[in-house]
Amino acid sequence: MSSPRTGLYRGPAEPPTANPPNSASPRLSSVPRPTTAAARKVAEVFSLAGIQIGGPRPWDLQVHDDRFYARLLAGGDLAAGESYMDGWWDTEVLDELCTRVHRANLPALVGGWEMFWLALKGRILNRQRRSRAAEVAERHYNLGNDIYRAMLDLRMQYTCAYWKDADTLDQAQENKLRLICRKIQLRPGMRVLDLGGGFAGLSHFMASEYGCRVVMYNISAAQVAYGREWCNGLPVRIEQKDYREAARETGTFDRVVSVGLCEHIGEKNYRGFLEIAHGRLSPGGLFLLHTIGGNQSYTCTDAWIDKYIFPNGMTPSVTQLGKAMEGLWVVEDWHNFGPDYDKTLMAWWHNFDRAWPSLQGKYDERFYRMWKYYLLGCAGGFRARRLQLWQLVLSKGDIPAYSPVR
């Protein structure tokens, strides 16, 4: 059965650039360079990353409103993103500017009470508790399938692609699906639990390509509706429920997979999540966990991402996941292909930008700048190696051996 988006596909992504030929160029005329103390401080901070205010290079920052300087110093990450959305500054190659900002760790030098408050709430409160789990679905995943159909591949994969031996986004995303199935040694007739699931691309693939019976849990109404339509006629049952409800499933599963859910679970819930997967997995089974990872342990994401893109999100660290797995799982494989997310995000940006003329009747220019900042800013984070992409294969320790797959 074909994907319901087949008729809308606009072809594979061309080699991505931050500003493709059809893209409107950023306004590069800057206001006269102020000489205030705030302006001098901002210029000094950006110079640590090799970025010049009003400079001639593609990654240099062009300021259109001199209120930007004080706003950035007072508001940090949140102010940087919001002032970009407001058109107060631009750069010709946003992804490269963000790469340099991350490599130099400039966010640590520019404060903002929002980050302090987020980190404090992350330590004290459970921001990913069940009563708040639907917030990210309502504000991000239910945003509008028109955006995702325009931006993603044929199989609607909204997670990192695997670009080994691939030239297009479609090929790279199919590579990712095949890689997952090979890693978990999937065989026909197996029963699989898919926690998270997205638009059901992986569930559809496992059912149609491998003849597996799949149960998928996802809290997003838009993604669930899309997945149910797509998987109609296949042995796939999709539940619009929080992942924690999977603990009520009767019987066990030969395999458990979770792709792109862990970033929404939160440190306080990692152990419970891993216990659910453990409890639902049959003896001799395998669990694959696919997640963005960070080099350090935090209790929140940055303030702009939290407000505009992924509320209550956070990327786990090795330490946080290790502590949650201790005494419960055997790590059979831990694979990092973070640089592939840079390429994936650039392909998504290219597709989104190319489709913008068909979207701008519904979304305004501020949304366009927000989405651009999201995609290219995240690409910079992966290119700077501040963010990683991990696939873990876990067992209960009751298999004789495991051979890693790449």
LOTORVEX-940294 format. One record per residue (C-alpha): x, y, z. Coordinates in steps of 0.001 Angstrom, whole numbers, plus 500000, padded with zeros to 6 digits. Layout:
<atoms>
XYZ...
</atoms>
This chain:
<atoms>
500000500000500000501401503422499094501833506346501425498921508832501431501440511556500687502678509960497426500827512389495182502264515378497012505919514415496872508020517007495090511004514814494317514235514199496204516033517055497851518757518711495829522125519249497528521000521490500399522219524999501034521012527500503575519691529794500841518681527813497727518321529664494416514556530198494854514918531484498401514528535124499238517915536413500310518128537849503817518179541605504149521891542213504387521887545980504804522710546622508430522096549699510525525147551813511338527215549935513880526347551340517323529040552162519812527080551476522977528509549306525727525969546579524882526999546615521221530675546405522091530036543503524464528024541575521846530697542192519215533341540949521634531396537754522362530743536955518687534374537605517805535276534564519932533482532480517296535032534290514347531802536195513660531879539923512912528968542326513352528340543851509939531191541864508394531475540752504749531601536973505219528515534773504686528318533815508374528765537353509722525847538897511563523951541847510073521957543878512594518861545776511440517722547106514826520228548319517387517912547281520238519160543765519459522328544171521528520711544878524889517974542349524182520503539582523520522546540308526633519438540313528806517633537348527248520276534930525945519049532032523758515414533085523870516210536650522863518490535503520040515730533421518474512908535891519046514887538819517676515637536760514568511917535992514204511232539730514543513685540546511758516139542433513970519137540571512530520099538314509649522990536389508220523544535002504757524301531455505986522436530894509236523498527278509703527179528224509556526732531089512005525002528689514415527767526124513944530365528698514976528242529843517921527978526256519197531654525428518649532659528453520703529941527696523299528748531304523166525369530621524860527275530054528100528608533620527872525282535365527323522851534915530177519117534947530508516872534246533469514701531990531287517410529322531091518043529507534828514326529132535485513950526228533041516895524379534546515544524932538055512093523654537090513710520653535435515488519787538672512501520305540968509489519378538835508600516550536498507880518662533396507233515529531309504618514012533645501559512399532107499330515474532559501720517567530429502650514938527861500213516223525238501660519752525126504343518950522559501799517173520354499386520097520466502011522759519800504333520943517394503254517584515994499643518696515403500827521927513803499756520946510304500534517904508189500928520190505173504259521373506585505489517851507216504314516544503828506241519380502190509377518910504283509815515176504847510483512145502651507957509773501079507734507694504272507196510788506451510188510137508697510600513001511169513817511642512688517426511445511550518117509681508254521060507332507660523075508730504749525493505855504209525476505116500440522500507476499943522184510491497648518624511602498440516517512061501538514191509260500430517081506825500127518621507901503424515364507491505339514727504058503865518309503194504852517425504155508429514357501907508464516269498956507027519119499558509479516721499404512424515145496175511189518549494598510642519774495674514068516839494069515839517102490970513620513494491314512555511795488223511100508368487583509560505556487022512014507218488801514928505116490958517236506588494461517653505815497316520044506562500778518575506686503462521277506332506931519782505841505939516180505538509350514509503532509156511279503758505319511464506459505012508803508439502416510739505331500480511777504144500437508164507591499314506986507837496465509486504351495241508640504554495586504856508185494585504285508626491975507035505119490696507694505233491694511363502300492487513641502820495943515149501260497886518018502125501586518044501606504210520751501553507921519895499891510873521622499621513123518532496128513146517026497392514350513641500076511686513371497757508938514573495098509858512005497707509877509247499179506571510388495821504809510648494916505828507095498290504737505767498345501404507603494760500481506769494719496822505771498016496009507483498407494192510842499120497493512632497143498713515650497744502381516497496796503669519932496445507416520530497810507171524031500793508166526124503666505662525986503074504844529659499768503209528719501712500485526892502364498928530308498739497724530140499335495670526985498593492003527530501329489602526565504824490472525453506509491464522199509389489884520300510862493327519647510412496836521053511451499993519202511370503652520153512467506229517576512405509922518487510395509610521704513152509705524325513747513437523762510260514066525230510437511710528201512623513630530640515286512519533077512825511832535870510988509360533643513831507533531873513847504656534323510089504189534128510183504283530333512941501683530209511076499499532697507989499566530469510052498476527447511706495787529582508400494512530898506813494288527441509814492521525822509747488739525493512702486634526714515460486662524119514087489860522570515802493085521543514931496744522208516170499507519900516283503060521251516895505877518749517436509313520316519240512612520054521922512794522728523960515514524392527574515698525507526608516969528958523788516332531401521059518973531502517522519098532844516022521123529966516560522207526394517369525824525517514688528418526260513827529239522634513361525597521613511296525007524757508972527937524009508535527608520243509389524068519106509532521276521707507947522298525029509257520263527965511876518563525785515399517587526779518166515516525236519608512749527394523289512325528124525321509131528330525331509464532113521570509944532372520733507002530137523393504822531758522024505473535214518482504669534049519598501408532381521753500182535257520853496704536462518029496494533909519512496274530422522611494930528702523912497359526072524620495230523007525426498183520723525679501988520951525922503611517510526462507361516973525768508901513568525116512476514667526643514117511553523859512499509518521359514725511328523095517804509933522464516519506401518895515524507289518045518943508703519546520697505694517425518539503374514315519343505437515130523048505265515630522890501516512275521135501039510446523527503368511933526604501737511097525351498257507497524648499301507036527971501089505046529648498260502340526996498715502363527373502514502542531115503081498807531585502658498363529747505957501568530687507803503070534157508132506600535470507660507364535241511366506538531528511249508852531127508239511702532740510148510933530641513237511008527396511244514196528445509452515871529264512769514761525891514161516036523769511283519281525598510551520058526236514205519747522535514974521861521689511911524562523916513376524345522097516707524979518738515054527691520107512752529502521514515768529191518062517431527332519526520412524478517135519618524636513445518717522282510823517299522365507500519085520892504106518303521165501672521206520403497983520959519509496565524367518774493067525617517860491486528915521203489696528876519568486440527874521002486148524354524334484390523766525899487206521702525118490126519405526907491270516248526584495034515581525178496128512219526054499271510248
</atoms>
